[in-house]
Structure formats: structure tokens, C-alpha cells
Amino acid sequence: MAKKITDWFVHINKILSDAGCKATKVKNIHTGDGTEYYHGKTKIKVCKLVTDENGHSIVMHGNHFTTPYSVVNELPQNMLYVLKNQRGCRPCSDPQTCTMAGNGDRYYEFIHNGRTYYCCGGGFRFYINEDTDDAELKLLEKWLTAELKWYVNDMEHFPERKIILDEITSSYAKRWAKNRIKQPANNEELSVFALPNKEQSQVKPPIDDACNHFLKDTELHLIALDLISHLRQQGAEPHWKARNKYVFRYKKMELAYIRFENQNDFNIEICAFGWRENSAIKGFIESLPADDAIFLIKQRTFHCYECNEICYRRFTFISSNDESHVLCSGRAFVSENPSPDEVVNVKRHIDMGKNYIDYKKVMCQ
């Protein structure tokens, strides 16, 4: 480790040690090997110093952002860039409900130029090297001092922004939340659908058995069977994909997923609309009849919500009446426990997903 970085890490370690923080050596393939520091009284993580094959970095946290002494307005653009674009996981379309493991059941909030930003609780990584500006190191130290001040004086006045698990509604977030909440012991014999992913993969139970096991509500059961039948009519047979999740492939491409979450709880995702090819989807929409094009464009699921400033998945579509629509090429249509009235809408998305796959096949020839 270069001397400048070594000296700075030693300096930061002294600040944290003098503040009564406990240092813990950790190895983590995702966030890097290094030392995590926890506040002595609250046991909340203050920061992490990382040294691994990717270099040297410090992971900071933002509990003090809502206090009057927040450092946010002093940060240069390159540091603000890290804050505004810290959206690393799929639930981060709304960090206030992100239950990704490692984020600590919290999110951070700050205001810059009149706009409110929400960030995941996993922290903000800043890389340190010999070329790192001394002014940036001083700002990181000031940030750290502000965090320690929050721990000592202002936790009660400016409490952590905590994720409220029972307000989470999306299927994906519910799965994360379910894994974070300890369930009471159950002495019942485990069914194949309660097995972990690895064990269930050895059995790969058929989707019809899954319907019978999870969907005890007659109406919901019939709706699921109707959607499965419709997918099969499109030439897409179901195959076990992951724990209680089935994929329907059409012409060797994934058209839809059906996942069973719990008793009387399932969802269907039209994954053909996981648009990554901006040029292809523009051509596809332009090729559609006007009512089908409007149907897709007005689907809120596909609208861009400006997750961050560097996202390359957004694209602008100009409709025939010269209206501009900003869509996201990374989103899919998902329907959770569709009602009888919603089934027609779901089937229409299935059909259009199939047509999109056909369109891409022609484009690739």
C-alpha cells in the first residue's frame, strides 16, 4: 500500500478508535476485504476501510445527512456523483423499501439544489489512491467526524431512516423482507416447495403441482391455470427455473416467469419486455398498430423513474402525435395475483411479448 494511503488509513483508524469504535476484520467477495468499524455504544456501522485486488477505498454512511451540519452541500461534483447514483440493486428503484441484505434495514435521504434524493443504506464507496486530492481526503474526514457527532449527540433528534417492512408491497421486495424476518419454528414435515433452491432443483416439481400446493383459493387457482394454458397455446412450455419459479420459453427465448410466493400469492412477469435493445424496442413499437403502441407506451411499468443520472437504460420514444415518452429498457411487466378483470390485460402483454420475440428474431436474420 502506497505511503499516502497507509498514512491516511492510520489517521482514520485513530479517529475511530479515539471515538470508541470497534474494528472488525472482514472478508466479503461483494464489498471487498477490509476493516469495518462499529460505534461502541450503538453497535451501528460507521464506515469500512477496504483493501483488495480492486484497490483501496472507504465506504461511508449518511445518517447525518438530515442534520444542520450535513457535508452534502460542500461536496464537489465527483463526490456528489457517487451519492446520487448509488443504486446497486434491483429494489433500489425505491431505496425506502430496499430490503437487500447488507443494507442494514435503512436508507439515507438528502436534499441538493432543492431536490430530495433517497439512497440505499449500504453506504457510499470512495476509492483512494496516490492521486486522490487532499481536499477530498479532508472532506471525507469531515464527513466521518459529522457521522460520529450524529452517533454521540443527535441520534434522537435526527433518527435513522428505517425501512418499514410491513409497508412493502412489491413481490420482489417482499421476498427480501421475508428472508430478513425470523419465522417461528414449524414442526410440520417440509414439502418439496419448502425446500431450499439447491434441494428443490434436484426434484424440479411440475408447475401444476405448485398451483395445487400454493393456490387454495379456487378463483386464484383457476386464473393461474388459465394463464398457464394461454402461455402453452403460444408455444411456451413451463420449466422449473428456481425455487418455486417457472420459466416459459418461446423460440428458446424467455417469454414469462410465474413465481409462487406463498399460499394464495403468485405473480407473473412478462420477461420478454426486459428491454435491453433500445433500437429494437423502438422499431417494434413503431411497427405496432396505433392502439397497441399506445397500450405499451401508457403502461406505467415501462416508464422511466430516473433511478440515477448515469443510467443507460432510458430511451425517448416519439409517438405519431409528436408526444415524447421516456421509457426504461430494463423494466418488465409484472402482475401480482391478477383479478379476473386483469387477466385480459395480462394475456395481451403475453401476446405482445411473443410478438416482440418474433420481431427480434427477424431483426437478427
Order of alpha helices (4+ residues) and beta strands (2+ residues): alpha-beta-beta-beta-beta-alpha-beta-beta-beta-alpha-beta-alpha-alpha-alpha-alpha-beta-beta-beta-beta-alpha-alpha-beta-beta-beta-alpha
